[in-house]
Amino acid sequence: MNAAELRSSFQNKTNISVEILNGLQKLWWAYQQNDTSAMLSIAQTLHTHFPFLGPAVYAQISKYLQLPKKALGKIINELNTSEFETIFQEFCKQEAIYGFGDSQVKRMFGQIIKDKNEQ
């Protein structure tokens, strides 16, 4: 969020009921247990209050499936470059949901380049 969005969120804050807090607690437990079906179910029940939870849960699940690494490989191929800065900028545009920093992406990038060189 930018500064204006943060101010707006603070000014429009709402109380969290015990029921919602319990749902968030269950979501955290499901995350700790890597129970992806429970995570999806709980995020759906909390959607009205927290519409961002569903996309966040899907992003977490896609990490298990190596989807960020696959997306990065696709970007490398599409841009036809090995210049990390260019690739990182495009990855951030296309895959912002993950919130990866440069060091996380650089690690995946290095692995992809290593794998390509070994083929």
C-alpha positions in Angstrom: 0.0 0.0 0.0 1.2 3.5 -0.6 0.9 6.3 2.0 -2.6 7.4 0.8 -3.9 3.8 0.9 -2.5 3.3 4.4 -4.1 6.5 5.7 -7.4 5.5 4.1 -7.2 2.0 5.6 -6.5 3.5 9.0 -9.4 6.0 8.8 -11.8 3.2 7.7 -10.6 0.6 10.2 -13.1 -1.9 11.6 -13.2 -4.1 14.6 -12.5 -7.8 14.0 -15.0 -10.1 15.6 -14.0 -13.1 17.7 -15.5 -15.3 14.9 -13.3 -13.7 12.3 -10.2 -13.8 14.6 -10.9 -17.5 15.1 -11.0 -18.0 11.4 -7.7 -16.2 11.0 -6.2 -18.4 13.7 -7.5 -21.6 11.9 -6.0 -20.3 8.7 -2.6 -19.8 10.4 -2.8 -23.3 11.8 -3.6 -24.7 8.4 -0.7 -22.8 6.9 1.7 -24.2 9.6 0.5 -27.8 8.8 0.7 -27.2 5.1 -3.0 -28.1 4.8 -3.7 -26.5 1.5 -7.3 -27.6 1.2 -8.1 -26.2 4.7 -6.3 -23.0 3.7 -8.5 -22.6 0.6 -11.7 -23.4 2.5 -11.0 -21.0 5.4 -9.9 -18.2 3.0 -13.2 -18.6 1.2 -15.2 -18.3 4.4 -13.3 -15.1 5.2 -13.5 -13.6 1.7 -16.2 -11.0 2.5 -13.9 -9.4 5.1 -10.5 -10.2 3.6 -10.8 -10.6 -0.2 -7.0 -10.7 -0.5 -6.7 -13.9 1.4 -7.8 -16.1 -1.5 -5.1 -14.8 -3.9 -2.5 -15.0 -1.1 -3.4 -18.6 -0.4 -3.3 -19.5 -4.1 0.2 -17.8 -4.3 1.4 -19.9 -1.4 0.1 -23.1 -2.9 1.7 -22.2 -6.2 5.1 -21.9 -4.5 4.8 -25.6 -3.5 4.2 -26.4 -7.2 7.3 -24.4 -8.3 5.0 -22.0 -10.3 7.1 -18.9 -9.5 10.3 -20.7 -10.9 8.4 -21.8 -14.0 7.1 -18.2 -14.5 10.6 -16.9 -14.2 11.9 -19.4 -16.7 9.2 -18.4 -19.1 10.1 -14.7 -18.7 13.8 -15.5 -19.4 12.8 -17.3 -22.6 10.4 -14.6 -23.7 12.8 -11.8 -23.1 15.7 -13.8 -24.5 18.2 -12.3 -22.2 20.2 -13.3 -19.2 20.3 -9.7 -17.8 19.0 -10.2 -14.3 17.8 -6.6 -13.7 15.6 -6.7 -16.8 14.2 -10.1 -15.9 13.6 -9.2 -12.3 11.6 -6.1 -13.3 9.4 -8.1 -15.5 9.0 -10.8 -12.9 7.9 -8.2 -10.4 5.3 -6.9 -12.9 3.9 -10.3 -13.8 4.2 -12.1 -10.4 3.8 -9.3 -7.8 1.5 -11.5 -5.7 4.5 -13.4 -4.4 6.2 -10.3 -3.0 9.6 -11.7 -3.8 12.7 -9.5 -3.3 15.7 -9.5 -5.6 17.7 -12.1 -3.6 14.8 -14.6 -3.8 14.4 -14.1 -7.5 18.1 -14.2 -8.1 18.4 -17.6 -6.3 15.7 -19.0 -8.7 17.3 -17.3 -11.6 20.7 -18.8 -10.8 19.2 -22.3 -10.5 17.4 -21.9 -13.9 20.6 -20.8 -15.6 22.5 -23.6 -13.9 19.9 -26.2 -15.1 20.1 -24.8 -18.6 23.9 -25.0 -18.7 23.7 -28.7 -17.5 21.4 -29.7 -20.3 
